[in-house]
Amino acid sequence: MEYLKVAKILSTVGLKGEVRVFTTSTFKHIRYTKGNSLFYKDENGNYLELHIKNYRNKEGNIDYLTFEEFDTIEKVESLLDKELFALKDYKNLRKDEYYYSDLISSTCFDEENKEIGTINDIKEFNSNVSLEVKLKENKKIIYIPFNDFFIKDIDIENKRVIIHVIEGLLEI
């Protein structure tokens, strides 16, 4: 089983076990459906299951959740600062969709098929989502905006991403 990070618990809300989370999943309407499972890691690195009791959205990526297993503020305080995970499930995806995690370790090439580097991570900044790429030549880290202007082709099966390179993009 592969787990995907979908949120981080920020704080408690009220006395009945509600938590405020920062959500990183694009499928929160599916992930946060009543009865669905999420997971968190205990101090030994084991994944423990939680069941969604209630979900509400307040603002952007800030959401509010309650879990069947935690019905008081005292119980839910043990979850503060924990990351929440969901099982990776490809049935949630439409054709030509993929998870960000599928891009990790893909090789980036320019439009002339020259190797640029390897994708280390996907970063979600306030203004955009960017690929964190470790350059092949000097091992430096650069960020490439994840949009149609820069990303020309993604081949998940062969772990290849074609990038449109503009002047200054590959410089640090």
matplotlib code that plots the C-alpha trace (Angstrom):
import matplotlib.pyplot as plt

x = [0.0, 1.2, 0.1, -0.3, -0.1, -3.4, -3.4, -1.7, -3.6, -3.1, -5.2, -8.2, -11.6, -14.2, -14.6, -16.1, -12.9, -13.0, -9.6, -8.5, -6.3, -4.3, -5.3, -2.9, -5.2, -7.2, -9.8, -11.0, -14.7, -13.9, -11.3, -13.4, -16.7, -18.4, -17.1, -14.0, -10.6, -7.6, -4.4, -1.8, 1.6, 2.1, 5.5, 6.7, 5.9, 2.8, -0.2, -3.3, -6.8, -9.3, -12.8, -14.3, -17.4, -17.9, -16.2, -16.6, -14.6, -14.0, -11.4, -9.3, -7.1, -8.2, -10.8, -12.4, -12.7, -14.1, -13.3, -15.4, -12.5, -12.1, -15.0, -13.4, -10.7, -8.7, -8.6, -7.9, -5.0, -2.7, -3.2, -1.9, 0.8, 0.3, 0.1, -2.9, -2.6, -4.9, -4.3, -3.2, -6.2, -6.0, -9.8, -10.1, -8.2, -9.5, -7.6, -4.3, -4.4, -1.8, -0.7, 2.1, 4.0, 4.1, 6.4, 9.0, 12.3, 11.2, 13.8, 13.4, 14.4, 14.3, 12.4, 15.6, 15.8, 18.7, 18.6, 18.1, 17.8, 15.6, 12.4, 13.0, 9.7, 6.6, 6.3, 3.0, 3.8, 1.1, 1.4, 1.9, 2.9, 6.5, 8.7, 11.8, 14.5, 18.1, 20.1, 22.2, 25.2, 25.9, 23.5, 21.9, 18.2, 15.9, 12.1, 10.1, 6.5, 4.1, 1.9, 1.3, 3.8, 6.8, 5.5, 5.1, 4.7, 4.5, 5.1, 4.4, 5.1, 8.6, 9.2, 10.0, 8.9, 9.6, 10.2, 10.1, 13.3, 13.4, 16.4, 17.4, 15.2, 18.1, 20.3, 20.5]
y = [0.0, 3.5, 6.4, 10.0, 13.0, 14.9, 17.3, 18.5, 19.1, 22.7, 23.1, 22.0, 23.8, 23.8, 21.1, 18.2, 17.0, 19.1, 19.9, 22.6, 21.1, 22.5, 20.3, 19.5, 17.0, 18.0, 15.3, 16.6, 16.2, 12.5, 12.1, 13.9, 12.1, 10.8, 7.3, 7.4, 6.5, 8.7, 7.6, 9.2, 7.9, 7.0, 7.5, 4.2, 5.0, 2.8, 4.1, 4.3, 4.6, 7.4, 7.6, 10.9, 11.9, 15.4, 17.8, 21.5, 24.0, 27.5, 29.1, 27.8, 24.9, 25.3, 22.6, 21.4, 17.7, 15.5, 11.8, 8.9, 7.9, 11.4, 13.1, 15.5, 18.2, 16.2, 13.1, 15.0, 17.1, 14.0, 14.6, 18.2, 18.8, 15.2, 14.7, 12.9, 10.3, 8.5, 5.4, 6.0, 5.1, 5.4, 5.1, 8.7, 9.8, 10.4, 9.6, 11.6, 12.5, 11.4, 12.0, 14.5, 11.7, 9.9, 12.6, 12.2, 10.8, 11.5, 12.9, 16.3, 17.0, 20.2, 20.3, 19.2, 16.1, 17.3, 16.0, 18.8, 16.9, 14.9, 15.9, 15.7, 17.0, 19.0, 22.3, 24.2, 27.8, 30.5, 31.7, 28.4, 24.8, 24.1, 21.1, 20.9, 19.8, 18.7, 19.8, 17.1, 19.4, 21.0, 19.2, 22.6, 22.8, 24.9, 25.4, 25.1, 26.4, 23.6, 25.0, 24.5, 27.2, 25.3, 21.7, 20.5, 16.7, 14.2, 10.5, 8.9, 5.4, 6.2, 8.8, 11.6, 15.3, 17.7, 21.3, 24.5, 26.3, 30.1, 32.3, 32.3, 29.3, 27.0, 29.6, 30.0]
z = [0.0, -0.8, 1.3, 0.1, 2.3, 2.1, 5.0, 8.2, 11.4, 12.6, 15.6, 17.6, 17.3, 20.0, 22.6, 20.6, 18.8, 15.6, 14.0, 11.6, 8.8, 5.9, 2.9, 0.1, -1.8, -4.9, -4.1, -0.7, -1.7, -2.0, 0.8, 3.4, 2.7, 5.9, 6.7, 4.6, 6.1, 6.6, 8.4, 10.6, 11.8, 15.5, 17.2, 15.8, 12.2, 12.1, 10.1, 12.2, 10.7, 11.3, 10.0, 8.8, 10.9, 9.5, 7.1, 6.4, 4.3, 5.6, 3.4, 0.5, 1.7, 5.4, 6.3, 9.4, 10.3, 13.0, 13.4, 14.7, 17.0, 18.7, 20.2, 22.7, 22.6, 25.1, 22.8, 19.6, 21.0, 20.5, 16.8, 16.7, 14.0, 12.6, 8.9, 7.5, 4.7, 2.3, 0.3, -3.2, -5.4, -9.2, -9.5, -8.4, -11.5, -15.0, -18.2, -18.4, -14.7, -12.2, -8.7, -8.0, -6.3, -9.7, -11.0, -8.3, -9.7, -13.3, -15.6, -17.1, -20.7, -22.8, -26.1, -27.9, -25.7, -23.7, -20.1, -17.5, -14.3, -11.9, -10.1, -6.4, -5.1, -6.0, -4.0, -3.5, -3.0, -2.5, -6.1, -7.9, -7.9, -8.9, -9.7, -7.6, -10.0, -9.2, -12.2, -13.9, -14.6, -11.2, -8.8, -7.9, -7.1, -9.3, -9.4, -12.6, -12.5, -13.1, -15.8, -19.5, -20.6, -19.1, -18.9, -22.5, -22.0, -19.1, -19.7, -16.3, -17.6, -18.8, -16.0, -18.5, -18.4, -21.3, -20.2, -22.3, -21.3, -21.4, -20.7, -17.1, -16.1, -15.4, -13.7, -10.0]

ax = plt.figure().add_subplot(projection="3d")
ax.plot(x, y, z, "-o")
ax.set_aspect("equal")
plt.show()
